[in-house]
Amino acid sequence: MNKYELAVVLSAKLEDDERAAALEKIRNYISTYGGNIVGEDDWGKKRLAYEIQKMKEGYYTFITFEAEPECPAQVESHVRVMEPVIRFLIVKPEETETPVKPVKEAEEVKEENE
C-alpha cells in the first residue's frame, strides 16, 4: 500500500453539518476503494490565495491515507463532481532516503565545516 495526501478546499458558504457531511462522503469514498485513513488535519476557514468561483474564503482539510495505486484515481473521479468542493489535490509524498538530522547535530556539523 502507498501513502497519499488529499487536500480539500470546501466552500465557505457551507453550514457546519453540510461541511461534515461532505467530508464524511469523501472518507467513505476512500474506504470504499480500499483505502485506510491514517490521519486528518482540519485547518478551518482560510483566505484563498486568489478568488475562485467568486469566493474569497474556504475550509481547508488534509486527509492522509494508505491505499492501492488505483484508489486515488477513483476517489478523484468522485470528489471532482462534488458541488461543495472548490479545489482538491491528491499527492503521493516523496519518501526521503536519508533521515533529517536533528537541529543540534546539524549545527555541530556546520560549526565543524567553518
C-alpha positions in Angstrom: 0.0 0.0 0.0 1.2 3.5 -0.8 0.7 6.6 1.3 -1.3 9.5 -0.2 -2.3 13.0 1.0 -5.6 14.6 -0.1 -6.0 18.4 0.3 -9.6 19.6 0.0 -10.9 23.1 0.0 -14.7 23.3 0.7 -17.0 26.3 0.1 -17.1 28.8 3.0 -20.8 29.1 2.4 -21.5 25.7 3.9 -23.0 25.2 7.3 -21.1 23.0 9.8 -23.3 20.0 9.3 -23.1 20.3 5.5 -19.3 20.5 5.7 -19.2 17.5 8.0 -21.4 15.5 5.6 -19.2 16.4 2.6 -16.0 15.3 4.5 -17.8 12.1 5.6 -18.7 11.4 2.0 -15.0 11.8 1.0 -13.9 9.5 3.8 -16.4 6.9 2.6 -15.1 7.1 -1.0 -11.6 6.4 0.3 -12.8 3.4 2.4 -14.9 2.1 -0.4 -12.0 1.9 -2.8 -9.8 0.1 -0.3 -8.1 3.0 1.4 -7.3 3.3 5.1 -7.4 6.8 6.6 -4.2 7.4 8.7 -4.8 11.0 9.8 -6.8 14.1 9.2 -5.9 17.7 9.8 -8.6 20.4 9.7 -7.2 23.9 9.1 -10.6 25.6 9.3 -11.6 28.7 7.3 -8.8 30.4 5.5 -8.5 33.2 2.9 -7.8 31.8 -0.6 -4.7 33.0 -2.5 -7.0 34.2 -5.3 -10.7 34.3 -5.9 -12.3 31.0 -7.1 -15.9 30.9 -8.2 -16.4 34.4 -6.7 -15.3 33.1 -3.3 -12.5 34.6 -1.2 -12.5 32.0 1.6 -12.7 28.3 2.0 -12.4 25.5 4.6 -9.2 23.5 4.3 -8.9 19.9 5.3 -6.0 17.5 4.7 -6.5 13.7 4.8 -3.6 11.2 4.9 -4.5 7.7 3.8 -2.9 4.5 2.6 -4.3 2.7 -0.4 -3.5 0.7 -3.5 -2.4 2.7 -6.6 -5.9 2.5 -8.2 -7.7 4.2 -5.3 -6.6 7.8 -5.7 -8.0 7.9 -9.3 -11.3 6.5 -8.2 -11.6 9.0 -5.3 -10.6 11.8 -7.5 -13.3 11.0 -10.0 -15.9 11.3 -7.3 -14.5 14.3 -5.5 -14.2 16.2 -8.8 -18.0 16.3 -9.2 -18.9 17.1 -5.6 -20.6 20.6 -5.5 -19.2 21.8 -2.1 -15.6 21.1 -3.2 -13.8 24.2 -4.6 -10.4 22.6 -5.1 -8.7 19.4 -4.3 -5.3 17.7 -4.8 -4.2 14.1 -4.2 -0.4 13.6 -4.0 1.9 10.8 -3.1 4.5 12.3 -0.8 8.1 11.6 -1.6 9.9 9.3 0.8 13.2 10.7 2.0 16.1 8.3 1.7 18.2 10.0 4.4 16.6 10.8 7.7 16.6 14.5 8.6 19.3 15.3 11.2 18.2 16.9 14.4 18.9 20.6 14.7 21.6 20.2 17.3 23.6 17.7 15.1 23.2 20.0 12.1 24.6 22.9 14.0 27.6 20.9 15.1 28.4 19.8 11.6 28.0 23.4 10.4 30.5 24.6 13.1 33.0 21.9 12.1 32.9 23.0 8.5 33.6 26.6 9.3 
